[in-house]
Amino acid sequence: LTTAAKAMYEQQAATDKQRYDQELGEFRNSDNYKELAAKVDNFQNERRKRAADAEVPSEPAMWLKATCNEMRAQARTQAMLTRKQNRLLGSLLCRVPKSSGLKGPPKPPLDAYNLFAAAKRGEICDTCSFAELAQKVSIMWK
């Protein structure tokens, strides 16, 4: 694909990014955003409170007596919980349930490559698997 042909998709992506920035700015000034941000703050405060209420061993020797495998298992569990909590926190702002009656943030814009892929998807192959289609689109893009 020539740079001139790519420029059309890059221009379209830039225009869509400007639209997204404007809509996101309007969303952040809306009452919906303030309500969602308050829910996220409540979620974080509850999480901090639970962490503060957790029991801490009175003697450091208790930590030294634990086996290496137990400590690794605890670390893995904590890391997994942290990842799940961060995903949940992000989903509170990104995926607003329709039942809440609130409007969520605008969808992020597609970049030039994804706009190109969407435009060429039907022309390339109708019976291809997703992997084959992705390979052909990437070759055309280069």
N, CA and C atoms as an extended XYZ file, in Angstrom:
426
Properties=species:S:1:pos:R:3:atomname:S:1:resname:S:1:resid:I:1 pbc="F F F"
N         0.852       -1.172        0.000 N   LEU     1
C         0.000        0.000        0.000 CA  LEU     1
C         0.898        1.235        0.000 C   LEU     1
N         0.621        2.171       -0.846 N   THR     2
C         1.452        3.366       -0.944 CA  THR     2
C         1.145        4.316        0.218 C   THR     2
N         2.071        5.238        0.440 N   THR     3
C         1.862        6.196        1.531 CA  THR     3
C         0.692        7.121        1.225 C   THR     3
N         0.442        7.375       -0.059 N   ALA     4
C        -0.706        8.217       -0.423 CA  ALA     4
C        -2.023        7.521       -0.087 C   ALA     4
N        -2.072        6.214       -0.330 N   ALA     5
C        -3.283        5.462       -0.007 CA  ALA     5
C        -3.463        5.353        1.511 C   ALA     5
N        -2.338        5.208        2.242 N   LYS     6
C        -2.405        5.158        3.701 CA  LYS     6
C        -2.836        6.501        4.281 C   LYS     6
N        -2.484        7.587        3.599 N   ALA     7
C        -2.794        8.929        4.104 CA  ALA     7
C        -4.300        9.130        4.251 C   ALA     7
N        -5.077        8.528        3.344 N   MET     8
C        -6.528        8.658        3.424 CA  MET     8
C        -7.046        8.055        4.738 C   MET     8
N        -6.547        6.872        5.084 N   TYR     9
C        -6.977        6.215        6.315 CA  TYR     9
C        -6.436        6.937        7.546 C   TYR     9
N        -5.214        7.451        7.444 N   GLU    10
C        -4.638        8.199        8.569 CA  GLU    10
C        -5.416        9.494        8.816 C   GLU    10
N        -5.843       10.156        7.739 N   GLN    11
C        -6.651       11.369        7.879 CA  GLN    11
C        -8.001       11.044        8.511 C   GLN    11
N        -8.603        9.944        8.082 N   GLN    12
C        -9.882        9.525        8.644 CA  GLN    12
C        -9.733        9.190       10.131 C   GLN    12
N        -8.625        8.535       10.500 N   ALA    13
C        -8.375        8.197       11.901 CA  ALA    13
C        -8.151        9.461       12.727 C   ALA    13
N        -7.444       10.438       12.182 N   ALA    14
C        -7.201       11.692       12.898 CA  ALA    14
C        -8.514       12.450       13.130 C   ALA    14
N        -9.369       12.457       12.134 N   THR    15
C       -10.676       13.112       12.276 CA  THR    15
C       -11.509       12.418       13.350 C   THR    15
N       -11.481       11.089       13.331 N   ASP    16
C       -12.231       10.336       14.324 CA  ASP    16
C       -11.652       10.550       15.726 C   ASP    16
N       -10.345       10.699       15.819 N   LYS    17
C        -9.710       10.960       17.124 CA  LYS    17
C       -10.139       12.322       17.666 C   LYS    17
N       -10.227       13.323       16.799 N   GLN    18
C       -10.706       14.639       17.235 CA  GLN    18
C       -12.147       14.560       17.730 C   GLN    18
N       -12.980       13.810       17.013 N   ARG    19
C       -14.362       13.614       17.443 CA  ARG    19
C       -14.410       12.955       18.810 C   ARG    19
N       -13.594       11.928       18.987 N   TYR    20
C       -13.561       11.203       20.254 CA  TYR    20
C       -13.104       12.110       21.400 C   TYR    20
N       -12.055       12.900       21.166 N   ASP    21
C       -11.562       13.814       22.210 CA  ASP    21
C       -12.633       14.813       22.623 C   ASP    21
N       -13.375       15.320       21.647 N   GLN    22
C       -14.445       16.267       21.948 CA  GLN    22
C       -15.562       15.587       22.742 C   GLN    22
N       -15.990       14.402       22.309 N   GLU    23
C       -17.052       13.683       23.014 CA  GLU    23
C       -16.609       13.267       24.415 C   GLU    23
N       -15.339       12.882       24.550 N   LEU    24
C       -14.830       12.496       25.862 CA  LEU    24
C       -14.787       13.698       26.799 C   LEU    24
N       -14.405       14.861       26.275 N   GLY    25
C       -14.414       16.075       27.086 CA  GLY    25
C       -15.812       16.423       27.561 C   GLY    25
N       -16.782       16.288       26.662 N   GLU    26
C       -18.175       16.544       27.043 CA  GLU    26
C       -18.656       15.522       28.072 C   GLU    26
N       -18.248       14.263       27.899 N   PHE    27
C       -18.643       13.223       28.836 CA  PHE    27
C       -18.063       13.485       30.226 C   PHE    27
N       -16.817       13.921       30.276 N   ARG    28
C       -16.182       14.170       31.577 CA  ARG    28
C       -16.800       15.356       32.311 C   ARG    28
N       -17.482       16.220       31.613 N   ASN    29
C       -18.166       17.342       32.257 CA  ASN    29
C       -19.622       17.021       32.574 C   ASN    29
N       -20.068       15.819       32.224 N   SER    30
C       -21.478       15.472       32.406 CA  SER    30
C       -21.743       14.928       33.813 C   SER    30
N       -23.006       14.882       34.163 N   ASP    31
C       -23.419       14.321       35.453 CA  ASP    31
C       -23.201       12.814       35.492 C   ASP    31
N       -23.326       12.145       34.348 N   ASN    32
C       -23.096       10.701       34.294 CA  ASN    32
C       -21.685       10.364       34.745 C   ASN    32
N       -20.704       11.114       34.238 N   TYR    33
C       -19.311       10.859       34.593 CA  TYR    33
C       -19.098       11.079       36.085 C   TYR    33
N       -19.690       12.145       36.625 N   LYS    34
C       -19.521       12.427       38.049 CA  LYS    34
C       -20.112       11.307       38.892 C   LYS    34
N       -21.252       10.783       38.461 N   GLU    35
C       -21.871        9.686       39.197 CA  GLU    35
C       -21.038        8.414       39.103 C   GLU    35
N       -20.518        8.127       37.903 N   LEU    36
C       -19.667        6.950       37.743 CA  LEU    36
C       -18.366        7.096       38.536 C   LEU    36
N       -17.792        8.305       38.527 N   ALA    37
C       -16.563        8.539       39.284 CA  ALA    37
C       -16.816        8.361       40.777 C   ALA    37
N       -17.976        8.767       41.251 N   ALA    38
C       -18.316        8.576       42.668 CA  ALA    38
C       -18.413        7.087       42.993 C   ALA    38
N       -18.987        6.285       42.078 N   LYS    39
C       -19.062        4.842       42.291 CA  LYS    39
C       -17.669        4.229       42.343 C   LYS    39
N       -16.780        4.680       41.464 N   VAL    40
C       -15.411        4.169       41.466 CA  VAL    40
C       -14.712        4.559       42.768 C   VAL    40
N       -14.903        5.794       43.232 N   ASP    41
C       -14.306        6.225       44.499 CA  ASP    41
C       -14.817        5.371       45.654 C   ASP    41
N       -16.113        5.098       45.682 N   ASN    42
C       -16.671        4.242       46.729 CA  ASN    42
C       -16.061        2.847       46.677 C   ASN    42
N       -15.906        2.323       45.457 N   PHE    43
C       -15.301        1.006       45.281 CA  PHE    43
C       -13.874        0.999       45.820 C   PHE    43
N       -13.096        2.018       45.470 N   GLN    44
C       -11.710        2.088       45.932 CA  GLN    44
C       -11.643        2.268       47.443 C   GLN    44
N       -12.510        3.082       48.008 N   ASN    45
C       -12.504        3.292       49.452 CA  ASN    45
C       -12.845        2.002       50.196 C   ASN    45
N       -13.809        1.251       49.691 N   GLU    46
C       -14.149       -0.026       50.312 CA  GLU    46
C       -12.974       -0.994       50.228 C   GLU    46
N       -12.292       -1.005       49.097 N   ARG    47
C       -11.134       -1.889       48.928 CA  ARG    47
C       -10.022       -1.511       49.898 C   ARG    47
N        -9.769       -0.203       50.048 N   ARG    48
C        -8.741        0.251       50.995 CA  ARG    48
C        -9.126       -0.099       52.427 C   ARG    48
N       -10.391        0.045       52.734 N   LYS    49
C       -10.868       -0.250       54.085 CA  LYS    49
C       -10.684       -1.732       54.400 C   LYS    49
N       -11.032       -2.597       53.440 N   ARG    50
C       -10.839       -4.030       53.651 CA  ARG    50
C        -9.366       -4.366       53.827 C   ARG    50
N        -8.492       -3.691       53.062 N   ALA    51
C        -7.061       -3.945       53.189 CA  ALA    51
C        -6.540       -3.466       54.544 C   ALA    51
N        -7.055       -2.345       55.037 N   ALA    52
C        -6.617       -1.823       56.334 CA  ALA    52
C        -7.108       -2.702       57.471 C   ALA    52
N        -8.261       -3.337       57.304 N   ASP    53
C        -8.813       -4.192       58.351 CA  ASP    53
C        -8.173       -5.575       58.385 C   ASP    53
N        -7.395       -5.903       57.368 N   ALA    54
C        -6.768       -7.222       57.310 CA  ALA    54
C        -5.778       -7.375       58.463 C   ALA    54
N        -5.679       -8.614       58.951 N   GLU    55
C        -4.785       -8.863       60.079 CA  GLU    55
C        -3.334       -8.860       59.612 C   GLU    55
N        -2.497       -8.218       60.405 N   VAL    56
C        -1.064       -8.179       60.149 CA  VAL    56
C        -0.401       -8.976       61.267 C   VAL    56
N         0.510       -9.890       60.966 N   PRO    57
C         1.137      -10.670       62.018 CA  PRO    57
C         1.919       -9.781       62.986 C   PRO    57
N         1.847      -10.142       64.256 N   SER    58
C         2.511       -9.312       65.270 CA  SER    58
C         4.004       -9.541       65.287 C   SER    58
N         4.447      -10.707       64.866 N   GLU    59
C         5.874      -10.999       64.870 CA  GLU    59
C         6.378      -11.205       63.445 C   GLU    59
N         7.478      -10.553       63.095 N   PRO    60
C         8.031      -10.780       61.757 CA  PRO    60
C         8.502      -12.210       61.551 C   PRO    60
N         8.757      -12.899       62.646 N   ALA    61
C         9.225      -14.281       62.526 CA  ALA    61
C         8.185      -15.171       61.872 C   ALA    61
N         6.931      -14.793       61.992 N   MET    62
C         5.878      -15.595       61.370 CA  MET    62
C         6.056      -15.651       59.858 C   MET    62
N         6.520      -14.552       59.285 N   TRP    63
C         6.743      -14.521       57.837 CA  TRP    63
C         7.940      -15.390       57.460 C   TRP    63
N         8.943      -15.426       58.335 N   LEU    64
C        10.143      -16.200       58.023 CA  LEU    64
C         9.886      -17.690       58.105 C   LEU    64
N         8.935      -18.100       58.937 N   LYS    65
C         8.633      -19.516       59.101 CA  LYS    65
C         7.862      -20.082       57.914 C   LYS    65
N         7.211      -19.237       57.185 N   ALA    66
C         6.427      -19.717       56.042 CA  ALA    66
C         7.357      -20.303       54.999 C   ALA    66
N         6.915      -21.352       54.358 N   THR    67
C         7.755      -21.964       53.332 CA  THR    67
C         7.762      -21.093       52.084 C   THR    67
N         8.736      -21.321       51.254 N   CYS    68
C         8.881      -20.551       50.015 CA  CYS    68
C         7.669      -20.762       49.113 C   CYS    68
N         7.172      -21.981       49.035 N   ASN    69
C         6.007      -22.255       48.177 CA  ASN    69
C         4.768      -21.538       48.665 C   ASN    69
N         4.570      -21.486       49.970 N   GLU    70
C         3.412      -20.791       50.512 CA  GLU    70
C         3.476      -19.307       50.194 C   GLU    70
N         4.657      -18.725       50.310 N   MET    71
C         4.814      -17.297       50.022 CA  MET    71
C         4.563      -17.014       48.545 C   MET    71
N         5.036      -17.929       47.694 N   ARG    72
C         4.788      -17.749       46.258 CA  ARG    72
C         3.297      -17.852       45.949 C   ARG    72
N         2.630      -18.802       46.581 N   ALA    73
C         1.197      -18.968       46.357 CA  ALA    73
C         0.441      -17.725       46.819 C   ALA    73
N         0.836      -17.164       47.946 N   GLN    74
C         0.195      -15.944       48.428 CA  GLN    74
C         0.419      -14.800       47.452 C   GLN    74
N         1.643      -14.675       46.948 N   ALA    75
C         1.959      -13.603       46.000 CA  ALA    75
C         1.167      -13.767       44.715 C   ALA    75
N         1.059      -15.018       44.225 N   ARG    76
C         0.283      -15.259       43.007 CA  ARG    76
C        -1.181      -14.908       43.209 C   ARG    76
N        -1.716      -15.320       44.342 N   THR    77
C        -3.122      -15.037       44.636 CA  THR    77
C        -3.360      -13.541       44.718 C   THR    77
N        -2.447      -12.824       45.397 N   GLN    78
C        -2.595      -11.378       45.532 CA  GLN    78
C        -2.488      -10.685       44.178 C   GLN    78
N        -1.549      -11.123       43.347 N   ALA    79
C        -1.392      -10.519       42.021 CA  ALA    79
C        -2.634      -10.765       41.173 C   ALA    79
N        -3.204      -11.986       41.266 N   MET    80
C        -4.396      -12.300       40.501 CA  MET    80
C        -5.577      -11.455       40.976 C   MET    80
N        -5.709      -11.291       42.287 N   LEU    81
C        -6.788      -10.467       42.816 CA  LEU    81
C        -6.629       -9.013       42.379 C   LEU    81
N        -5.400       -8.514       42.404 N   THR    82
C        -5.150       -7.134       41.994 CA  THR    82
C        -5.514       -6.934       40.530 C   THR    82
N        -5.155       -7.885       39.672 N   ARG    83
C        -5.510       -7.783       38.254 CA  ARG    83
C        -7.022       -7.778       38.079 C   ARG    83
N        -7.712       -8.676       38.818 N   LYS    84
C        -9.165       -8.734       38.711 CA  LYS    84
C        -9.797       -7.439       39.199 C   LYS    84
N        -9.272       -6.871       40.281 N   GLN    85
C        -9.824       -5.633       40.813 CA  GLN    85
C        -9.601       -4.484       39.842 C   GLN    85
N        -8.430       -4.431       39.213 N   ASN    86
C        -8.154       -3.367       38.246 CA  ASN    86
C        -9.048       -3.503       37.022 C   ASN    86
N        -9.302       -4.741       36.579 N   ARG    87
C       -10.210       -4.934       35.453 CA  ARG    87
C       -11.626       -4.493       35.810 C   ARG    87
N       -12.047       -4.840       37.029 N   LEU    88
C       -13.374       -4.444       37.477 CA  LEU    88
C       -13.479       -2.927       37.576 C   LEU    88
N       -12.428       -2.293       38.091 N   LEU    89
C       -12.424       -0.844       38.225 CA  LEU    89
C       -12.506       -0.180       36.854 C   LEU    89
N       -11.738       -0.698       35.887 N   GLY    90
C       -11.799       -0.146       34.541 CA  GLY    90
C       -13.143       -0.370       33.894 C   GLY    90
N       -13.750       -1.520       34.181 N   SER    91
C       -15.037       -1.803       33.558 CA  SER    91
C       -16.147       -0.929       34.136 C   SER    91
N       -15.959       -0.421       35.354 N   LEU    92
C       -16.973        0.467       35.914 CA  LEU    92
C       -17.116        1.736       35.084 C   LEU    92
N       -16.001        2.238       34.574 N   LEU    93
C       -16.066        3.460       33.772 CA  LEU    93
C       -16.304        3.177       32.295 C   LEU    93
N       -15.910        2.010       31.812 N   CYS    94
C       -16.023        1.736       30.381 CA  CYS    94
C       -17.326        1.059       29.996 C   CYS    94
N       -17.795        0.154       30.830 N   ARG    95
C       -19.007       -0.589       30.492 CA  ARG    95
C       -20.087       -0.271       31.506 C   ARG    95
N       -20.894        0.671       31.178 N   VAL    96
C       -21.980        1.062       32.066 CA  VAL    96
C       -23.192        0.212       31.724 C   VAL    96
N       -23.757       -0.510       32.702 N   PRO    97
C       -24.931       -1.333       32.394 CA  PRO    97
C       -26.112       -0.486       31.937 C   PRO    97
N       -26.860       -0.982       30.972 N   LYS    98
C       -28.014       -0.244       30.467 CA  LYS    98
C       -29.068       -0.061       31.543 C   LYS    98
N       -29.126       -1.013       32.477 N   SER    99
C       -30.124       -0.934       33.537 CA  SER    99
C       -29.881        0.234       34.488 C   SER    99
N       -28.643        0.777       34.494 N   SER   100
C       -28.338        1.886       35.400 CA  SER   100
C       -28.955        3.193       34.909 C   SER   100
N       -29.294        3.261       33.628 N   GLY   101
C       -29.873        4.484       33.079 CA  GLY   101
C       -28.830        5.544       32.779 C   GLY   101
N       -27.548        5.220       32.945 N   LEU   102
C       -26.480        6.176       32.675 CA  LEU   102
C       -25.884        5.929       31.303 C   LEU   102
N       -25.398        6.988       30.707 N   LYS   103
C       -24.734        6.869       29.413 CA  LYS   103
C       -23.238        6.748       29.675 C   LYS   103
N       -22.610        5.787       29.040 N   GLY   104
C       -21.189        5.549       29.236 CA  GLY   104
C       -20.339        6.469       28.380 C   GLY   104
N       -19.017        6.308       28.469 N   PRO   105
C       -18.111        7.134       27.681 CA  PRO   105
C       -18.207        6.796       26.191 C   PRO   105
N       -17.764        7.695       25.326 N   PRO   106
C       -17.804        7.399       23.888 CA  PRO   106
C       -16.815        6.291       23.544 C   PRO   106
N       -17.087        5.596       22.461 N   LYS   107
C       -16.184        4.538       22.032 CA  LYS   107
C       -14.887        5.159       21.525 C   LYS   107
N       -13.740        4.541       21.850 N   PRO   108
C       -12.473        5.072       21.348 CA  PRO   108
C       -12.387        4.942       19.828 C   PRO   108
N       -11.644        5.817       19.182 N   PRO   109
C       -11.560        5.779       17.717 CA  PRO   109
C       -10.675        4.636       17.237 C   PRO   109
N       -10.921        4.186       16.019 N   LEU   110
C       -10.065        3.188       15.394 CA  LEU   110
C        -8.847        3.884       14.794 C   LEU   110
N        -7.734        3.163       14.760 N   ASP   111
C        -6.552        3.728       14.113 CA  ASP   111
C        -6.631        3.465       12.608 C   ASP   111
N        -5.667        3.985       11.862 N   ALA   112
C        -5.699        3.917       10.399 CA  ALA   112
C        -5.695        2.466        9.901 C   ALA   112
N        -4.892        1.611       10.540 N   TYR   113
C        -4.816        0.216       10.107 CA  TYR   113
C        -6.166       -0.480       10.260 C   TYR   113
N        -6.827       -0.282       11.384 N   ASN   114
C        -8.124       -0.932       11.600 CA  ASN   114
C        -9.202       -0.386       10.663 C   ASN   114
N        -9.138        0.891       10.339 N   LEU   115
C       -10.071        1.449        9.347 CA  LEU   115
C        -9.839        0.813        7.982 C   LEU   115
N        -8.557        0.640        7.621 N   PHE   116
C        -8.201       -0.010        6.366 CA  PHE   116
C        -8.697       -1.454        6.348 C   PHE   116
N        -8.485       -2.168        7.467 N   ALA   117
C        -8.902       -3.570        7.542 CA  ALA   117
C       -10.413       -3.695        7.409 C   ALA   117
N       -11.141       -2.797        8.037 N   ALA   118
C       -12.599       -2.841        7.955 CA  ALA   118
C       -13.080       -2.572        6.531 C   ALA   118
N       -12.396       -1.653        5.829 N   ALA   119
C       -12.789       -1.314        4.463 CA  ALA   119
C       -12.482       -2.444        3.482 C   ALA   119
N       -11.389       -3.146        3.706 N   LYS   120
C       -10.945       -4.171        2.754 CA  LYS   120
C       -11.407       -5.577        3.108 C   LYS   120
N       -12.019       -5.767        4.242 N   ARG   121
C       -12.379       -7.106        4.721 CA  ARG   121
C       -13.254       -7.858        3.719 C   ARG   121
N       -14.258       -7.217        3.182 N   GLY   122
C       -15.155       -7.877        2.239 CA  GLY   122
C       -14.513       -8.148        0.890 C   GLY   122
N       -13.554       -7.324        0.497 N   GLU   123
C       -12.910       -7.483       -0.805 CA  GLU   123
C       -11.890       -8.617       -0.821 C   GLU   123
N       -11.288       -8.898        0.320 N   ILE   124
C       -10.176       -9.846        0.348 CA  ILE   124
C       -10.661      -11.289        0.205 C   ILE   124
N       -11.482      -11.732        1.154 N   CYS   125
C       -11.907      -13.127        1.137 CA  CYS   125
C       -13.133      -13.277        2.026 C   CYS   125
N       -14.176      -13.884        1.491 N   ASP   126
C       -15.398      -14.066        2.272 CA  ASP   126
C       -15.365      -15.337        3.115 C   ASP   126
N       -14.577      -16.335        2.682 N   THR   127
C       -14.574      -17.623        3.377 CA  THR   127
C       -13.313      -17.844        4.209 C   THR   127
N       -12.467      -16.833        4.331 N   CYS   128
C       -11.213      -16.982        5.081 CA  CYS   128
C       -11.476      -17.007        6.577 C   CYS   128
N       -10.574      -17.676        7.292 N   SER   129
C       -10.641      -17.608        8.747 CA  SER   129
C       -10.093      -16.244        9.182 C   SER   129
N       -10.290      -15.931       10.442 N   PHE   130
C        -9.836      -14.640       10.951 CA  PHE   130
C        -8.316      -14.513       10.830 C   PHE   130
N        -7.587      -15.578       11.109 N   ALA   131
C        -6.125      -15.540       11.047 CA  ALA   131
C        -5.647      -15.292        9.609 C   ALA   131
N        -6.250      -15.984        8.646 N   GLU   132
C        -5.871      -15.792        7.236 CA  GLU   132
C        -6.185      -14.373        6.791 C   GLU   132
N        -7.333      -13.884        7.199 N   LEU   133
C        -7.729      -12.524        6.846 CA  LEU   133
C        -6.754      -11.515        7.425 C   LEU   133
N        -6.360      -11.705        8.678 N   ALA   134
C        -5.419      -10.790        9.330 CA  ALA   134
C        -4.072      -10.801        8.616 C   ALA   134
N        -3.612      -11.971        8.188 N   GLN   135
C        -2.348      -12.055        7.460 CA  GLN   135
C        -2.420      -11.303        6.139 C   GLN   135
N        -3.504      -11.503        5.398 N   LYS   136
C        -3.637      -10.849        4.096 CA  LYS   136
C        -3.751       -9.332        4.241 C   LYS   136
N        -4.477       -8.883        5.242 N   VAL   137
C        -4.624       -7.436        5.457 CA  VAL   137
C        -3.292       -6.822        5.848 C   VAL   137
N        -2.543       -7.510        6.717 N   SER   138
C        -1.256       -6.957        7.136 CA  SER   138
C        -0.267       -6.884        5.987 C   SER   138
N        -0.324       -7.871        5.099 N   ILE   139
C         0.565       -7.839        3.914 CA  ILE   139
C         0.180       -6.670        3.007 C   ILE   139
N        -1.124       -6.474        2.812 N   MET   140
C        -1.569       -5.344        1.977 CA  MET   140
C        -1.181       -4.008        2.607 C   MET   140
N        -1.243       -3.918        3.926 N   TRP   141
C        -0.949       -2.650        4.605 CA  TRP   141
C         0.517       -2.282        4.466 C   TRP   141
N         1.383       -3.274        4.501 N   LYS   142
C         2.820       -3.008        4.408 CA  LYS   142
C         3.141       -2.568        3.028 C   LYS   142
